[in-house]
């Protein structure tokens, strides 16, 4: 007999690839504020982050995975920006859960 899984509780941290998990859906994000230093230095780039989306759809943590375009404040700006996003939370078997989700923030000069 396969082991029976304990029912998942609200707010449990699960993997995005776990069976029965439906990933979070981005509902809104504010306009991206370009870091002034990067603007002055005409720096563009993309920053890969891993964000923790909680059971209410809020981003409670953002970790920098890799950052293109050198420094000029892009990685920090990307992490701050991603923390302002709002998601429909991930669910596992219909219960709202927390997941780490990869996201990329692209800085393109206006």
Wavefront OBJ file of the C-alpha trace (Angstrom):
o trace
v 0.000 0.000 0.000
v 1.338 3.467 -0.824
v 1.871 5.693 2.217
v -1.043 8.036 2.774
v -0.027 11.676 2.699
v -1.110 13.865 5.566
v -3.579 16.467 4.357
v -1.793 19.660 3.391
v -2.366 22.637 5.683
v -2.794 26.299 4.695
v 0.590 27.990 4.455
v 2.642 24.805 4.109
v 5.769 25.318 1.986
v 5.612 23.009 -1.027
v 7.642 22.586 -4.193
v 6.291 24.063 -7.418
v 6.784 20.639 -9.044
v 5.098 18.647 -6.276
v 2.088 16.556 -7.379
v -1.239 18.379 -7.003
v 0.380 21.837 -6.884
v -1.037 24.638 -9.024
v 1.487 27.481 -9.168
v 0.776 31.071 -8.199
v -0.676 33.384 -10.835
v 0.570 36.963 -11.096
v -2.365 39.321 -10.579
v -0.720 42.722 -10.431
v 2.642 44.388 -10.439
v 3.418 48.094 -10.207
v 5.412 49.924 -12.875
v 9.125 49.182 -12.700
v 11.214 51.989 -11.196
v 14.593 52.140 -12.919
v 17.447 52.619 -10.421
v 18.779 56.193 -10.921
v 22.417 55.025 -10.988
v 21.646 52.463 -13.688
v 19.759 55.112 -15.646
v 22.689 57.535 -15.460
v 25.163 54.815 -16.436
v 22.785 53.585 -19.185
v 22.913 50.043 -17.778
v 20.463 47.396 -18.953
v 20.179 43.821 -17.819
v 18.006 41.092 -16.438
v 17.945 39.711 -12.933
v 16.811 36.182 -12.119
v 15.149 35.867 -8.740
v 13.528 33.213 -6.658
v 10.507 34.665 -4.858
v 8.584 33.188 -1.953
v 4.850 33.607 -2.574
v 2.875 33.038 0.623
v -0.585 31.554 1.081
v -2.131 35.031 0.686
v -0.349 35.698 -2.612
v 2.178 38.145 -1.159
v 5.875 37.951 -1.965
v 7.553 37.621 1.427
v 11.105 37.002 0.225
v 13.094 37.557 -2.963
v 16.529 36.012 -3.483
v 18.862 36.971 -6.292
v 19.800 33.919 -8.363
v 21.812 35.677 -11.071
v 22.147 39.209 -12.335
v 23.189 40.314 -15.787
v 24.174 43.880 -16.578
v 26.704 44.265 -13.795
v 25.840 46.175 -10.661
v 24.387 49.697 -10.728
v 21.766 48.593 -8.216
v 19.811 46.362 -10.616
v 19.770 43.206 -8.445
v 18.558 45.075 -5.344
v 16.005 47.061 -7.365
v 14.711 43.852 -8.945
v 14.307 42.170 -5.543
v 12.520 45.222 -4.086
v 10.291 45.388 -7.147
v 9.369 41.700 -7.035
v 8.350 42.053 -3.364
v 5.577 44.447 -4.470
v 3.945 41.932 -6.816
v 0.633 40.336 -5.919
v -0.287 36.778 -6.849
v -3.234 34.488 -6.667
v -1.642 32.001 -4.262
v -0.463 28.550 -5.233
v -2.643 25.657 -4.143
v -2.038 22.013 -3.405
v -5.158 19.871 -3.466
v -7.219 23.070 -3.255
v -5.419 24.458 -0.184
v -3.488 27.758 -0.348
v 0.232 27.073 0.160
v 3.625 28.812 -0.023
v 6.025 28.198 -2.907
v 9.344 29.483 -4.202
v 8.882 30.631 -7.787
v 11.533 31.697 -10.309
v 10.983 35.127 -11.894
v 13.051 37.374 -14.157
v 13.024 41.164 -14.008
v 14.275 42.851 -17.175
v 15.650 46.389 -17.102
v 15.424 47.992 -20.539
v 16.274 51.664 -20.942
v 13.290 53.838 -21.906
l 1 2 3 4 5 6 7 8 9 10 11 12 13 14 15 16 17 18 19 20 21 22 23 24 25 26 27 28 29 30 31 32 33 34 35 36 37 38 39 40 41 42 43 44 45 46 47 48 49 50 51 52 53 54 55 56 57 58 59 60 61 62 63 64 65 66 67 68 69 70 71 72 73 74 75 76 77 78 79 80 81 82 83 84 85 86 87 88 89 90 91 92 93 94 95 96 97 98 99 100 101 102 103 104 105 106 107 108 109 110
